[in-house]
Amino acid sequence: MKKYLEAIIHVLIWGFAYFLILNYVNTISDFRKDEGPFWLAIFFGMLMNQIIFYATAFFIVPGFLRLKKIPLLIITLISAFVLINLFESVIDYYWLVGFFSSESESYLSYFSYNSISSFFILLLGLSYALIKYWIQSEKLKRVLYEEKLTTEMAFLKAQINPHFLFNVLNSFYAKALKNDVPELADGIAKLAELMRYMVYETNEEKVALEKEIHHLKKFIQVYQLRIAEDDDVFINFAIKGAVENVKISPMLLIPFVENAIKHGIDTKAKSIIDISLEVTQNELSYKVTNTMHQAVYGLKDSASGFGLDNLKKRLSILYPNSYTLETKVEKGYFISLLKLQID
């Protein structure tokens, strides 16, 4: 929503709201209109109503909607509404009107007037927040749909026929076996399996965590073929918890290891990559730690990697408000820590 348009909407909202409120007060109130405290009370009431509106529209409702905690949202709105009206009525009764005017209504009357006008403002703020949230959601859906189309088109343009690649790999595998090079044959078989997973099995919305772990291990094994026996390179992978019957979005684990390999391995120096994955009752914790050997560290955009920004976009789409991603440097190691809320 453009800023000037939003400002105009706010002016119209408050103009309409105060027109109705002032007409309401003039109709049922016994305030003495010829005395200053009446208008002071009206001004103070307007201030309280603005607090109700903006707290509802910009903080309370958007915050709880993002967290999808509707019962807590209702409780918070009711509590804030009651507290603000109690406070406003105390100020009206004991100071603004009660102190300056000899003719004062009961505290209950002030509370009733304030509650009715504030309830109208609360509904306005709630409606504004819900409409704005709906507009933003629809806009995000449209942007994601357009990005998906763009990504699919780019993939189709860049894609080589996978059948051709698999046939070539099968030929290399057969030649490796024929020439009695079992290690090469094993590496080709692992690479083919990894490619088959990436091409054919990652189109689903979610895959079994066991399968994702299996292919992450294949990815590591394929890379280790490039490491000489005398290279001081160590890659460790530890798994804790029950990974069975857990599903996650595909291709979330490999980018972290790819990044660690890219920035954390130097065959001329001792290099360590520690990977740990732990599953608790409702959370998956995935941590990748690597030594640092370059001037630039962390998930970085490149032709071969997802990049931190792209990965964050994926996570925000796939796991909205149910993930944390932290990267930090600690004692010469680069650490990536991902936590996902799982069903």
C-alpha positions as CSV (number, residue, x, y, z in Angstrom):
1,M,0.0,0.0,0.0
2,K,1.4,3.4,-1.0
3,K,2.3,5.7,1.9
4,Y,0.2,8.7,0.7
5,L,-2.8,6.5,0.1
6,E,-2.5,5.0,3.6
7,A,-2.3,8.5,5.1
8,I,-5.5,9.5,3.3
9,I,-7.2,6.4,4.6
10,H,-6.2,7.3,8.1
11,V,-7.5,10.8,7.8
12,L,-10.8,9.5,6.5
13,I,-11.0,6.9,9.2
14,W,-10.5,9.4,12.0
15,G,-12.7,12.0,10.4
16,F,-15.6,9.5,10.1
17,A,-14.9,8.1,13.6
18,Y,-14.9,11.4,15.4
19,F,-17.9,12.6,13.5
20,L,-19.9,9.6,14.9
21,I,-18.4,9.8,18.4
22,L,-19.1,13.6,18.8
23,N,-22.6,13.1,17.5
24,Y,-23.0,10.2,20.0
25,V,-21.7,12.3,22.9
26,N,-23.9,15.3,22.0
27,T,-26.9,13.0,22.0
28,I,-26.6,11.1,25.2
29,S,-24.1,13.0,27.4
30,D,-24.9,15.4,30.2
31,F,-21.5,17.1,30.1
32,R,-21.7,20.8,30.5
33,K,-20.6,21.9,27.0
34,D,-19.9,25.5,28.0
35,E,-17.0,24.5,30.3
36,G,-13.4,23.8,29.3
37,P,-13.1,20.3,30.9
38,F,-15.7,18.9,28.5
39,W,-13.5,19.6,25.5
40,L,-10.4,18.6,27.4
41,A,-12.1,15.2,28.1
42,I,-13.0,14.9,24.4
43,F,-9.4,15.6,23.4
44,F,-8.1,13.0,26.0
45,G,-10.7,10.5,24.7
46,M,-9.5,11.0,21.2
47,L,-5.9,10.3,22.3
48,M,-7.0,7.1,24.0
49,N,-8.9,6.0,21.0
50,Q,-5.9,6.5,18.8
51,I,-3.8,4.4,21.1
52,I,-6.5,1.6,20.9
53,F,-6.6,1.9,17.1
54,Y,-2.9,1.9,16.4
55,A,-2.0,-0.7,19.1
56,T,-4.7,-3.0,17.6
57,A,-4.0,-2.3,13.9
58,F,-0.2,-2.3,13.9
59,F,1.0,-4.3,16.9
60,I,-1.5,-6.7,18.6
61,V,-3.3,-8.1,15.6
62,P,-0.4,-8.4,13.1
63,G,1.8,-9.9,15.8
64,F,-0.6,-12.6,16.9
65,L,-1.7,-13.4,13.3
66,R,1.9,-14.1,12.3
67,L,2.1,-16.5,15.3
68,K,-1.3,-17.9,14.5
69,K,-2.4,-17.6,18.1
70,I,-6.0,-16.5,17.8
71,P,-7.2,-17.3,21.3
72,L,-4.4,-15.3,22.8
73,L,-5.2,-12.5,20.4
74,I,-8.8,-12.3,21.6
75,I,-7.7,-12.3,25.3
76,T,-5.1,-9.6,24.6
77,L,-7.6,-7.4,22.8
78,I,-10.2,-7.7,25.5
79,S,-7.7,-7.1,28.3
80,A,-6.2,-4.0,26.6
81,F,-9.7,-2.7,25.9
82,V,-10.9,-3.0,29.5
83,L,-7.7,-1.6,31.0
84,I,-7.6,1.5,28.7
85,N,-11.2,2.3,29.3
86,L,-10.8,1.9,33.1
87,F,-7.8,4.3,32.9
88,E,-9.6,6.8,30.7
89,S,-12.7,6.8,32.9
90,V,-10.6,7.4,36.0
91,I,-9.0,10.4,34.4
92,D,-12.3,11.7,33.2
93,Y,-14.1,11.2,36.6
94,Y,-11.4,12.3,39.0
95,W,-9.6,15.0,37.1
96,L,-10.7,16.3,33.7
97,V,-14.4,16.7,34.6
98,G,-14.9,15.7,38.2
99,F,-12.2,18.0,39.5
100,F,-13.1,21.1,37.4
101,S,-16.9,20.8,37.3
102,S,-19.4,20.8,40.1
103,E,-21.8,18.8,38.1
104,S,-20.2,15.4,37.5
105,E,-21.8,12.2,36.4
106,S,-21.1,8.8,38.0
107,Y,-18.0,6.9,37.3
108,L,-20.1,4.1,35.7
109,S,-21.5,6.7,33.2
110,Y,-18.0,7.7,32.1
111,F,-17.0,4.1,31.7
112,S,-20.1,3.3,29.7
113,Y,-19.6,6.3,27.3
114,N,-15.9,5.5,26.9
115,S,-16.5,1.8,26.4
116,I,-19.0,2.3,23.6
117,S,-16.9,4.8,21.7
118,S,-13.7,2.7,22.2
119,F,-15.5,-0.5,21.1
120,F,-16.3,1.3,17.8
121,I,-12.6,2.3,17.4
122,L,-11.5,-1.3,18.3
123,L,-13.6,-2.7,15.5
124,L,-12.2,-0.1,13.1
125,G,-8.6,-1.1,14.2
126,L,-9.4,-4.8,13.9
127,S,-11.0,-4.4,10.5
128,Y,-8.1,-2.3,9.2
129,A,-5.5,-4.9,10.5
130,L,-7.4,-7.8,8.9
131,I,-7.9,-6.1,5.6
132,K,-4.2,-5.0,5.4
133,Y,-3.1,-8.6,6.4
134,W,-5.3,-10.0,3.7
135,I,-3.9,-7.6,1.1
136,Q,-0.3,-8.4,2.1
137,S,-1.0,-12.2,2.0
138,E,-2.5,-11.9,-1.5
139,K,0.4,-9.8,-2.7
140,L,2.9,-12.3,-1.2
141,K,1.0,-15.2,-2.9
142,R,1.2,-13.4,-6.3
143,V,4.9,-12.6,-5.9
144,L,5.7,-16.2,-4.9
145,Y,3.7,-17.5,-7.9
146,E,5.5,-15.2,-10.2
147,E,8.9,-16.2,-8.7
148,K,7.9,-19.9,-9.1
149,L,7.1,-19.4,-12.8
150,T,10.4,-17.5,-13.3
151,T,12.4,-20.2,-11.5
152,E,10.7,-23.0,-13.4
153,M,11.3,-21.3,-16.7
154,A,15.0,-20.7,-15.9
155,F,15.3,-24.3,-14.8
156,L,13.8,-25.5,-18.1
157,K,16.1,-23.3,-20.1
158,A,19.2,-24.5,-18.3
159,Q,18.3,-28.1,-17.9
160,I,20.1,-30.8,-19.9
161,N,18.0,-33.8,-20.5
162,P,18.4,-35.9,-17.3
163,H,18.0,-39.1,-19.2
164,F,21.0,-38.2,-21.3
165,L,23.1,-37.5,-18.2
166,F,22.0,-40.8,-16.5
167,N,22.9,-42.7,-19.7
168,V,26.3,-41.2,-19.7
169,L,26.9,-41.9,-16.1
170,N,25.7,-45.5,-16.6
171,S,28.3,-45.8,-19.5
172,F,31.0,-44.4,-17.2
173,Y,30.0,-46.9,-14.5
174,A,30.2,-49.8,-16.9
175,K,33.6,-48.7,-18.1
176,A,34.9,-48.3,-14.6
177,L,33.8,-51.8,-13.7
178,K,35.2,-53.2,-16.9
179,N,38.6,-51.6,-16.2
180,D,38.5,-52.8,-12.6
181,V,38.3,-49.4,-10.9
182,P,35.8,-50.2,-8.2
183,E,36.2,-46.9,-6.3
184,L,35.4,-44.9,-9.4
185,A,32.4,-47.1,-10.2
186,D,31.2,-46.6,-6.6
187,G,31.6,-42.9,-6.9
188,I,29.7,-42.7,-10.2
189,A,26.9,-44.8,-8.7
190,K,26.6,-42.5,-5.7
191,L,26.6,-39.4,-8.0
192,A,23.9,-40.9,-10.2
193,E,21.7,-41.7,-7.2
194,L,22.2,-38.2,-5.8
195,M,21.3,-36.7,-9.2
196,R,18.2,-38.9,-9.5
197,Y,17.0,-37.7,-6.1
198,M,17.5,-34.1,-7.0
199,V,15.8,-34.4,-10.4
200,Y,12.9,-36.7,-9.6
201,E,12.2,-36.9,-5.9
202,T,12.4,-33.3,-4.8
203,N,9.2,-32.2,-6.5
204,E,7.1,-33.2,-3.6
205,E,6.2,-30.6,-0.9
206,K,7.8,-32.7,1.8
207,V,10.0,-35.8,1.9
208,A,10.9,-38.2,4.6
209,L,13.8,-36.9,6.8
210,E,15.5,-40.3,6.5
211,K,15.6,-39.9,2.8
212,E,17.0,-36.4,3.0
213,I,19.7,-37.6,5.5
214,H,20.5,-40.6,3.2
215,H,21.2,-38.3,0.2
216,L,23.1,-35.8,2.3
217,K,25.4,-38.7,3.2
218,K,25.7,-39.5,-0.5
219,F,26.6,-35.9,-1.2
220,I,29.3,-36.0,1.4
221,Q,30.6,-39.4,0.1
222,V,30.8,-38.0,-3.5
223,Y,32.8,-35.0,-2.3
224,Q,35.2,-37.2,-0.3
225,L,36.2,-38.8,-3.5
226,R,38.1,-35.6,-4.3
227,I,40.0,-35.8,-1.0
228,A,43.4,-37.5,-1.0
229,E,44.2,-40.0,1.7
230,D,47.0,-37.7,3.1
231,D,44.8,-34.6,3.2
232,D,44.0,-33.4,6.8
233,V,40.3,-33.1,6.2
234,F,37.6,-34.5,8.5
235,I,33.8,-34.6,8.0
236,N,31.8,-35.8,10.9
237,F,28.0,-36.4,10.9
238,A,26.1,-37.2,14.1
239,I,22.3,-37.9,14.4
240,K,20.3,-37.9,17.6
241,G,16.6,-38.6,18.2
242,A,14.0,-40.4,16.3
243,V,14.1,-39.4,12.6
244,E,11.5,-41.9,11.6
245,N,8.1,-40.6,10.5
246,V,9.4,-37.0,10.2
247,K,9.0,-35.1,7.0
248,I,10.7,-31.9,5.9
249,S,10.8,-29.8,2.7
250,P,13.4,-31.3,0.3
251,M,16.9,-29.9,-0.2
252,L,17.1,-27.9,3.0
253,L,20.1,-29.8,4.5
254,I,22.6,-30.0,1.6
255,P,23.1,-26.2,1.1
256,F,24.6,-25.9,4.6
257,V,27.1,-28.6,3.9
258,E,27.9,-27.3,0.5
259,N,28.7,-24.0,2.0
260,A,30.9,-25.5,4.7
261,I,32.8,-27.5,2.0
262,K,33.2,-24.4,-0.1
263,H,34.5,-22.1,2.7
264,G,35.8,-24.6,5.3
265,I,38.1,-27.0,3.5
266,D,41.6,-26.2,2.5
267,T,43.7,-29.3,1.6
268,K,46.8,-27.5,2.7
269,A,45.6,-27.0,6.3
270,K,43.6,-29.0,8.8
271,S,40.0,-28.8,7.9
272,I,37.0,-29.9,10.0
273,I,33.3,-30.0,9.3
274,D,31.0,-31.2,12.1
275,I,27.4,-31.8,11.2
276,S,24.8,-32.6,13.9
277,L,21.1,-33.2,13.5
278,E,18.8,-33.7,16.4
279,V,15.1,-34.4,16.5
280,T,13.0,-33.8,19.6
281,Q,9.3,-34.1,20.1
282,N,8.4,-31.0,17.9
283,E,11.7,-29.5,16.8
284,L,14.5,-30.3,14.4
285,S,17.9,-28.8,15.2
286,Y,20.5,-28.8,12.4
287,K,24.0,-27.5,13.1
288,V,27.0,-27.3,10.7
289,T,30.4,-26.1,12.0
290,N,33.4,-25.6,9.8
291,T,36.9,-24.3,10.0
292,M,37.5,-21.0,8.2
293,H,40.1,-20.6,5.5
294,Q,38.8,-17.8,3.4
295,A,38.2,-14.0,3.8
296,V,34.5,-14.4,3.1
297,Y,32.4,-16.9,5.1
298,G,28.8,-17.9,5.4
299,L,26.2,-18.9,2.8
300,K,27.1,-16.9,-0.2
301,D,25.2,-16.6,-3.5
302,S,27.0,-18.4,-6.3
303,A,26.2,-20.4,-9.4
304,S,26.6,-23.6,-7.4
305,G,24.9,-22.6,-4.2
306,F,21.5,-21.5,-2.9
307,G,22.9,-18.5,-0.9
308,L,21.7,-17.2,2.5
309,D,19.1,-14.8,1.0
310,N,17.6,-17.5,-1.2
311,L,17.6,-20.0,1.7
312,K,15.9,-17.5,4.0
313,K,13.2,-16.8,1.3
314,R,12.6,-20.6,1.0
315,L,12.3,-21.0,4.7
316,S,10.0,-18.0,5.1
317,I,7.7,-19.5,2.5
318,L,7.9,-23.2,3.6
319,Y,8.1,-22.6,7.4
320,P,6.5,-19.2,8.1
321,N,7.1,-18.2,11.8
322,S,8.2,-21.7,12.6
323,Y,12.0,-21.6,12.0
324,T,15.1,-19.8,13.2
325,L,18.3,-19.5,11.2
326,E,21.5,-18.3,12.9
327,T,25.0,-17.9,11.6
328,K,28.0,-16.8,13.7
329,V,31.8,-16.9,13.9
330,E,33.2,-18.5,17.1
331,K,36.8,-19.3,17.9
332,G,37.9,-19.7,14.3
333,Y,34.8,-21.7,13.3
334,F,31.8,-20.7,11.2
335,I,28.6,-22.0,12.7
336,S,25.2,-22.4,11.0
337,L,22.2,-23.3,13.2
338,L,18.8,-24.1,11.8
339,K,15.8,-24.9,14.0
340,L,12.5,-26.1,12.5
341,Q,9.2,-26.7,14.2
342,I,8.0,-30.1,12.9
343,D,4.6,-31.7,13.1
